[in-house]
Amino acid sequence: MERIARALREFPFRYRIVLPLAAFASGILLSEHITHSWFAIAAVTPFLGILSLYVPGLRFFLFIPLGLLFSSPPIGIPAQNITAFSAVTIDIEGDVYRSPEERERGSRLFVDADYVIEDGVLKPVTGKLILSTSKPVRGIAYGDRIRAIGVRVKPITNFKNPGGFDVKRYYERQGVYATGFVDGEKQIISFGRDKPYSTLLYSLDRLRLKFGYFVSGRFPHPEAGVLNAITVGITGGIPRDLRTEFSKAGVAHVLAISGLHVGAVAVVFSSS
């Protein structure tokens, strides 16, 4: 028992990174239960700063407000945010800031909006939104500039379940404030890669999509969907009943394997 007690006392000094990491994680967890996290940061940081000056051994507590800061949503919503157009049907122009997701029915596009067109008038906007389509949209990759026609925008709201996951806060941390829906793939117009985006990442995402289309065209269904999921992370071709079977067998995590994981394994075996 004495050896265990000594080991526990020495642990924070031998592994100095543990306490700061624990404090940082505590700040992230606290932000889930604090409504006004920015006020908590402003109130706690000076106190912990003074405490660390007088007790240097407690400096790791300063990582608590850092964790709060890391996980706190932005303060307020800009006046020209995309949510200001939630009551009307508009056209939206912006950049695809993340690789699109193909679902069993339709696609999801992650768009950083720059402009909306309302009644023929071009208006500047800010904010990101998740754009869903009724049919799969192909040929659009990370970094593409697109225009979506006839979009009905809706602010992200939480479910009514008490104690449920805070969806609104989760997306606000990412700067996403709204969702939109487009009826049909022909309502999406692509203008190609926007200049601020990396040519390398754009080319890699294009290559990933081309591989997915090749597999879908050459292999039978649903085998093609499974192959795409475990190689390049395209999961839209897997039927719902097959996903259920994977879950029942306890191997649903296999479908979450991405091309990055497969590439890492390939590097390990090729270098051995």
GUNUBA-116079 format. One record per residue (C-alpha): residue in one letter; x, y, z. Coordinates in nm, 3 decimals. Each point is the difference from the previous one (the first is absolute). Layout:
GUNUBA-116079
pt residu = A | u = X | v = Y | w = Z
...
This chain:
GUNUBA-116079
pt residu = M | u = 0.000 | v = 0.000 | w = 0.000
pt residu = E | u = 0.285 | v = 0.235 | w = 0.082
pt residu = R | u = 0.150 | v = -0.054 | w = -0.348
pt residu = I | u = -0.333 | v = 0.075 | w = -0.164
pt residu = A | u = -0.044 | v = 0.319 | w = 0.204
pt residu = R | u = 0.352 | v = 0.114 | w = -0.090
pt residu = A | u = -0.059 | v = -0.076 | w = -0.367
pt residu = L | u = -0.320 | v = 0.206 | w = 0.004
pt residu = R | u = 0.181 | v = 0.292 | w = 0.162
pt residu = E | u = 0.282 | v = -0.015 | w = -0.254
pt residu = F | u = -0.226 | v = -0.049 | w = -0.303
pt residu = P | u = -0.079 | v = 0.373 | w = -0.065
pt residu = F | u = 0.372 | v = 0.087 | w = 0.024
pt residu = R | u = 0.116 | v = -0.280 | w = -0.230
pt residu = Y | u = -0.273 | v = 0.069 | w = -0.258
pt residu = R | u = -0.040 | v = 0.376 | w = 0.016
pt residu = I | u = -0.228 | v = 0.016 | w = -0.304
pt residu = V | u = -0.277 | v = -0.196 | w = 0.177
pt residu = L | u = -0.127 | v = 0.276 | w = 0.230
pt residu = P | u = -0.016 | v = 0.273 | w = -0.270
pt residu = L | u = -0.182 | v = -0.244 | w = -0.231
pt residu = A | u = -0.243 | v = -0.093 | w = 0.277
pt residu = A | u = -0.066 | v = 0.369 | w = 0.072
pt residu = F | u = -0.050 | v = 0.073 | w = -0.372
pt residu = A | u = -0.245 | v = -0.291 | w = -0.029
pt residu = S | u = -0.182 | v = 0.125 | w = 0.311
pt residu = G | u = -0.046 | v = 0.339 | w = -0.165
pt residu = I | u = -0.152 | v = -0.166 | w = -0.308
pt residu = L | u = -0.237 | v = -0.206 | w = 0.217
pt residu = L | u = -0.098 | v = 0.305 | w = 0.206
pt residu = S | u = -0.096 | v = 0.191 | w = -0.315
pt residu = E | u = -0.275 | v = -0.258 | w = -0.063
pt residu = H | u = -0.170 | v = 0.101 | w = 0.326
pt residu = I | u = 0.064 | v = 0.377 | w = -0.002
pt residu = T | u = -0.244 | v = 0.216 | w = -0.196
pt residu = H | u = 0.219 | v = 0.312 | w = -0.014
pt residu = S | u = 0.349 | v = -0.148 | w = -0.030
pt residu = W | u = 0.161 | v = 0.331 | w = -0.105
pt residu = F | u = -0.103 | v = 0.159 | w = 0.331
pt residu = A | u = 0.146 | v = -0.301 | w = 0.183
pt residu = I | u = 0.329 | v = 0.044 | w = -0.191
pt residu = A | u = 0.015 | v = 0.371 | w = 0.089
pt residu = A | u = -0.074 | v = -0.070 | w = 0.366
pt residu = V | u = 0.222 | v = -0.304 | w = 0.058
pt residu = T | u = 0.313 | v = 0.091 | w = -0.198
pt residu = P | u = 0.118 | v = 0.298 | w = 0.219
pt residu = F | u = -0.054 | v = -0.203 | w = 0.318
pt residu = L | u = 0.194 | v = -0.300 | w = -0.130
pt residu = G | u = 0.272 | v = 0.231 | w = -0.135
pt residu = I | u = 0.054 | v = 0.154 | w = 0.343
pt residu = L | u = -0.013 | v = -0.343 | w = 0.166
pt residu = S | u = 0.269 | v = -0.135 | w = -0.234
pt residu = L | u = 0.228 | v = 0.294 | w = 0.087
pt residu = Y | u = -0.014 | v = -0.079 | w = 0.371
pt residu = V | u = -0.015 | v = -0.380 | w = -0.036
pt residu = P | u = 0.205 | v = -0.099 | w = -0.308
pt residu = G | u = -0.090 | v = -0.366 | w = 0.046
pt residu = L | u = -0.361 | v = 0.082 | w = -0.088
pt residu = R | u = 0.074 | v = 0.162 | w = -0.336
pt residu = F | u = -0.161 | v = -0.291 | w = -0.179
pt residu = F | u = -0.338 | v = 0.142 | w = 0.110
pt residu = L | u = 0.046 | v = 0.268 | w = -0.267
pt residu = F | u = -0.082 | v = -0.268 | w = -0.257
pt residu = I | u = -0.360 | v = -0.009 | w = 0.126
pt residu = P | u = -0.092 | v = 0.339 | w = -0.158
pt residu = L | u = 0.195 | v = -0.106 | w = -0.310
pt residu = G | u = -0.228 | v = -0.304 | w = -0.026
pt residu = L | u = -0.302 | v = 0.226 | w = 0.044
pt residu = L | u = 0.132 | v = 0.232 | w = -0.270
pt residu = F | u = 0.065 | v = -0.289 | w = -0.238
pt residu = S | u = -0.354 | v = -0.138 | w = 0.025
pt residu = S | u = -0.201 | v = 0.323 | w = 0.028
pt residu = P | u = -0.216 | v = 0.112 | w = -0.293
pt residu = P | u = 0.058 | v = 0.347 | w = -0.154
pt residu = I | u = -0.153 | v = 0.301 | w = 0.176
pt residu = G | u = -0.319 | v = 0.101 | w = -0.176
pt residu = I | u = -0.102 | v = -0.041 | w = -0.364
pt residu = P | u = 0.101 | v = 0.265 | w = -0.259
pt residu = A | u = -0.283 | v = 0.211 | w = -0.143
pt residu = Q | u = 0.060 | v = -0.132 | w = -0.352
pt residu = N | u = -0.002 | v = -0.364 | w = 0.105
pt residu = I | u = -0.168 | v = -0.255 | w = -0.226
pt residu = T | u = -0.270 | v = -0.059 | w = 0.266
pt residu = A | u = -0.145 | v = 0.345 | w = -0.077
pt residu = F | u = -0.148 | v = -0.154 | w = -0.318
pt residu = S | u = -0.173 | v = -0.295 | w = 0.168
pt residu = A | u = -0.353 | v = 0.109 | w = -0.093
pt residu = V | u = 0.048 | v = 0.022 | w = -0.378
pt residu = T | u = 0.113 | v = -0.211 | w = -0.296
pt residu = I | u = 0.337 | v = 0.121 | w = -0.131
pt residu = D | u = 0.299 | v = -0.092 | w = -0.214
pt residu = I | u = 0.327 | v = -0.045 | w = 0.189
pt residu = E | u = 0.355 | v = 0.037 | w = -0.131
pt residu = G | u = 0.306 | v = -0.111 | w = 0.194
pt residu = D | u = 0.287 | v = -0.245 | w = 0.038
pt residu = V | u = -0.013 | v = -0.367 | w = 0.095
pt residu = Y | u = 0.230 | v = 0.009 | w = 0.305
pt residu = R | u = -0.019 | v = -0.374 | w = 0.074
pt residu = S | u = -0.024 | v = -0.310 | w = -0.214
pt residu = P | u = -0.367 | v = -0.074 | w = -0.085
pt residu = E | u = -0.173 | v = -0.303 | w = 0.151
pt residu = E | u = -0.206 | v = -0.231 | w = -0.216
pt residu = R | u = -0.292 | v = -0.156 | w = 0.182
pt residu = E | u = -0.233 | v = -0.285 | w = -0.084
pt residu = R | u = -0.241 | v = 0.268 | w = -0.118
pt residu = G | u = 0.159 | v = 0.320 | w = -0.120
pt residu = S | u = 0.318 | v = 0.179 | w = 0.103
pt residu = R | u = 0.118 | v = 0.242 | w = 0.266
pt residu = L | u = 0.206 | v = 0.302 | w = -0.106
pt residu = F | u = 0.186 | v = 0.216 | w = 0.251
pt residu = V | u = -0.010 | v = 0.354 | w = -0.134
pt residu = D | u = 0.168 | v = 0.320 | w = 0.121
pt residu = A | u = -0.244 | v = 0.256 | w = -0.139
pt residu = D | u = 0.113 | v = 0.331 | w = -0.151
pt residu = Y | u = -0.310 | v = 0.124 | w = -0.179
pt residu = V | u = -0.371 | v = -0.062 | w = -0.026
pt residu = I | u = -0.226 | v = 0.100 | w = -0.286
pt residu = E | u = -0.343 | v = 0.111 | w = 0.118
pt residu = D | u = -0.252 | v = 0.127 | w = -0.258
pt residu = G | u = 0.284 | v = 0.050 | w = -0.248
pt residu = V | u = 0.209 | v = 0.210 | w = 0.243
pt residu = L | u = 0.350 | v = -0.115 | w = 0.098
pt residu = K | u = 0.060 | v = 0.041 | w = 0.375
pt residu = P | u = 0.320 | v = -0.079 | w = 0.197
pt residu = V | u = -0.032 | v = -0.246 | w = 0.290
pt residu = T | u = 0.219 | v = -0.185 | w = 0.247
pt residu = G | u = -0.026 | v = -0.339 | w = 0.169
pt residu = K | u = 0.014 | v = -0.365 | w = -0.088
pt residu = L | u = -0.291 | v = -0.231 | w = -0.068
pt residu = I | u = -0.062 | v = -0.368 | w = -0.069
pt residu = L | u = -0.181 | v = -0.041 | w = -0.330
pt residu = S | u = -0.197 | v = -0.322 | w = -0.057
pt residu = T | u = -0.120 | v = -0.116 | w = -0.341
pt residu = S | u = -0.282 | v = -0.236 | w = -0.094
pt residu = K | u = 0.224 | v = -0.187 | w = -0.248
pt residu = P | u = 0.375 | v = -0.078 | w = 0.005
pt residu = V | u = 0.213 | v = 0.285 | w = -0.135
pt residu = R | u = 0.312 | v = -0.123 | w = -0.176
pt residu = G | u = 0.306 | v = 0.182 | w = -0.128
pt residu = I | u = 0.025 | v = 0.252 | w = 0.286
pt residu = A | u = 0.310 | v = -0.009 | w = 0.222
pt residu = Y | u = 0.168 | v = 0.193 | w = 0.281
pt residu = G | u = 0.089 | v = 0.353 | w = -0.115
pt residu = D | u = -0.265 | v = 0.026 | w = -0.273
pt residu = R | u = -0.196 | v = 0.320 | w = -0.036
pt residu = I | u = -0.369 | v = -0.076 | w = -0.044
pt residu = R | u = -0.338 | v = 0.164 | w = -0.033
pt residu = A | u = -0.307 | v = -0.171 | w = 0.146
pt residu = I | u = -0.332 | v = 0.106 | w = -0.151
pt residu = G | u = -0.328 | v = 0.010 | w = 0.187
pt residu = V | u = 0.130 | v = -0.065 | w = 0.352
pt residu = R | u = -0.222 | v = 0.011 | w = 0.305
pt residu = V | u = 0.224 | v = 0.089 | w = 0.296
pt residu = K | u = -0.080 | v = -0.107 | w = 0.354
pt residu = P | u = 0.191 | v = 0.092 | w = 0.320
pt residu = I | u = 0.145 | v = -0.294 | w = 0.193
pt residu = T | u = -0.205 | v = -0.073 | w = 0.311
pt residu = N | u = 0.018 | v = -0.256 | w = 0.278
pt residu = F | u = -0.232 | v = -0.294 | w = 0.049
pt residu = K | u = -0.267 | v = 0.022 | w = 0.270
pt residu = N | u = 0.142 | v = -0.291 | w = 0.202
pt residu = P | u = 0.106 | v = 0.117 | w = 0.349
pt residu = G | u = 0.372 | v = -0.056 | w = 0.054
pt residu = G | u = 0.052 | v = -0.092 | w = -0.364
pt residu = F | u = 0.309 | v = 0.074 | w = -0.209
pt residu = D | u = 0.043 | v = 0.374 | w = -0.067
pt residu = V | u = 0.004 | v = -0.011 | w = -0.381
pt residu = K | u = -0.024 | v = 0.379 | w = -0.035
pt residu = R | u = 0.303 | v = 0.065 | w = 0.219
pt residu = Y | u = 0.198 | v = -0.277 | w = -0.172
pt residu = Y | u = -0.042 | v = 0.160 | w = -0.341
pt residu = E | u = 0.043 | v = 0.356 | w = 0.127
pt residu = R | u = 0.353 | v = -0.091 | w = 0.109
pt residu = Q | u = 0.071 | v = -0.078 | w = -0.365
pt residu = G | u = -0.161 | v = 0.322 | w = -0.121
pt residu = V | u = -0.301 | v = -0.188 | w = -0.143
pt residu = Y | u = -0.332 | v = 0.169 | w = 0.075
pt residu = A | u = -0.247 | v = -0.133 | w = -0.255
pt residu = T | u = -0.109 | v = -0.285 | w = -0.223
pt residu = G | u = -0.152 | v = 0.016 | w = -0.346
pt residu = F | u = -0.175 | v = -0.229 | w = -0.243
pt residu = V | u = 0.019 | v = -0.020 | w = -0.379
pt residu = D | u = -0.247 | v = -0.210 | w = -0.199
pt residu = G | u = 0.204 | v = -0.169 | w = -0.274
pt residu = E | u = 0.366 | v = -0.015 | w = -0.103
pt residu = K | u = -0.057 | v = 0.236 | w = -0.296
pt residu = Q | u = -0.055 | v = 0.285 | w = 0.247
pt residu = I | u = 0.373 | v = -0.004 | w = 0.086
pt residu = I | u = 0.239 | v = 0.182 | w = -0.237
pt residu = S | u = 0.377 | v = -0.047 | w = 0.040
pt residu = F | u = 0.252 | v = 0.265 | w = -0.114
pt residu = G | u = 0.307 | v = -0.213 | w = 0.078
pt residu = R | u = 0.273 | v = 0.057 | w = 0.257
pt residu = D | u = 0.009 | v = 0.331 | w = 0.180
pt residu = K | u = 0.351 | v = 0.150 | w = 0.016
pt residu = P | u = 0.043 | v = 0.025 | w = 0.381
pt residu = Y | u = -0.025 | v = -0.378 | w = 0.035
pt residu = S | u = 0.298 | v = -0.235 | w = -0.019
pt residu = T | u = 0.064 | v = -0.147 | w = -0.345
pt residu = L | u = 0.144 | v = -0.315 | w = 0.159
pt residu = L | u = -0.301 | v = -0.064 | w = 0.227
pt residu = Y | u = -0.237 | v = 0.079 | w = -0.285
pt residu = S | u = 0.176 | v = -0.249 | w = -0.229
pt residu = L | u = 0.004 | v = -0.269 | w = 0.271
pt residu = D | u = -0.371 | v = 0.040 | w = 0.064
pt residu = R | u = -0.068 | v = -0.018 | w = -0.375
pt residu = L | u = 0.207 | v = -0.318 | w = -0.018
pt residu = R | u = -0.193 | v = -0.147 | w = 0.294
pt residu = L | u = -0.332 | v = 0.071 | w = -0.171
pt residu = K | u = 0.118 | v = -0.144 | w = -0.334
pt residu = F | u = 0.106 | v = -0.320 | w = 0.175
pt residu = G | u = -0.341 | v = -0.019 | w = 0.167
pt residu = Y | u = -0.181 | v = 0.041 | w = -0.334
pt residu = F | u = 0.226 | v = -0.265 | w = -0.158
pt residu = V | u = -0.080 | v = -0.250 | w = 0.276
pt residu = S | u = -0.373 | v = 0.075 | w = -0.019
pt residu = G | u = 0.003 | v = -0.061 | w = -0.375
pt residu = R | u = 0.210 | v = -0.318 | w = -0.002
pt residu = F | u = -0.116 | v = -0.192 | w = 0.307
pt residu = P | u = -0.347 | v = -0.133 | w = 0.093
pt residu = H | u = -0.221 | v = 0.162 | w = 0.262
pt residu = P | u = 0.032 | v = 0.003 | w = 0.304
pt residu = E | u = 0.359 | v = -0.131 | w = -0.014
pt residu = A | u = 0.106 | v = 0.321 | w = -0.176
pt residu = G | u = -0.139 | v = 0.210 | w = 0.287
pt residu = V | u = 0.192 | v = -0.200 | w = 0.261
pt residu = L | u = 0.323 | v = 0.022 | w = -0.202
pt residu = N | u = -0.035 | v = 0.376 | w = -0.038
pt residu = A | u = -0.068 | v = 0.039 | w = 0.373
pt residu = I | u = 0.312 | v = -0.186 | w = 0.114
pt residu = T | u = 0.236 | v = 0.149 | w = -0.259
pt residu = V | u = -0.094 | v = 0.363 | w = -0.064
pt residu = G | u = -0.264 | v = 0.069 | w = 0.266
pt residu = I | u = -0.300 | v = 0.030 | w = -0.237
pt residu = T | u = -0.282 | v = -0.162 | w = 0.197
pt residu = G | u = -0.306 | v = 0.107 | w = -0.198
pt residu = G | u = -0.022 | v = -0.324 | w = -0.198
pt residu = I | u = -0.065 | v = -0.224 | w = 0.300
pt residu = P | u = -0.369 | v = -0.091 | w = 0.045
pt residu = R | u = -0.155 | v = 0.061 | w = 0.340
pt residu = D | u = -0.079 | v = -0.369 | w = 0.059
pt residu = L | u = 0.364 | v = -0.093 | w = -0.065
pt residu = R | u = 0.116 | v = 0.266 | w = 0.248
pt residu = T | u = -0.236 | v = -0.158 | w = 0.254
pt residu = E | u = 0.153 | v = -0.343 | w = -0.062
pt residu = F | u = 0.351 | v = 0.140 | w = 0.053
pt residu = S | u = -0.116 | v = 0.155 | w = 0.330
pt residu = K | u = -0.160 | v = -0.324 | w = 0.119
pt residu = A | u = 0.323 | v = -0.187 | w = -0.076
pt residu = G | u = 0.199 | v = 0.258 | w = 0.199
pt residu = V | u = 0.219 | v = 0.101 | w = -0.293
pt residu = A | u = -0.161 | v = 0.333 | w = -0.099
pt residu = H | u = 0.335 | v = 0.170 | w = 0.066
pt residu = V | u = 0.135 | v = -0.170 | w = -0.314
pt residu = L | u = -0.215 | v = 0.236 | w = -0.209
pt residu = A | u = 0.162 | v = 0.299 | w = 0.170
pt residu = I | u = 0.346 | v = -0.094 | w = -0.126
pt residu = S | u = 0.120 | v = 0.273 | w = -0.234
pt residu = G | u = 0.248 | v = 0.010 | w = -0.282
pt residu = L | u = 0.247 | v = 0.165 | w = 0.238
pt residu = H | u = -0.005 | v = -0.308 | w = 0.224
pt residu = V | u = 0.045 | v = -0.235 | w = -0.294
pt residu = G | u = 0.284 | v = 0.216 | w = -0.134
pt residu = A | u = 0.175 | v = -0.004 | w = 0.339
pt residu = V | u = -0.017 | v = -0.381 | w = 0.012
pt residu = A | u = 0.132 | v = -0.019 | w = -0.358
pt residu = V | u = 0.298 | v = 0.223 | w = 0.093
pt residu = V | u = 0.081 | v = -0.221 | w = 0.301
pt residu = F | u = -0.001 | v = -0.322 | w = -0.207
pt residu = S | u = 0.186 | v = 0.152 | w = -0.295
pt residu = S | u = 0.279 | v = 0.129 | w = 0.223
pt residu = S | u = 0.042 | v = -0.328 | w = 0.191
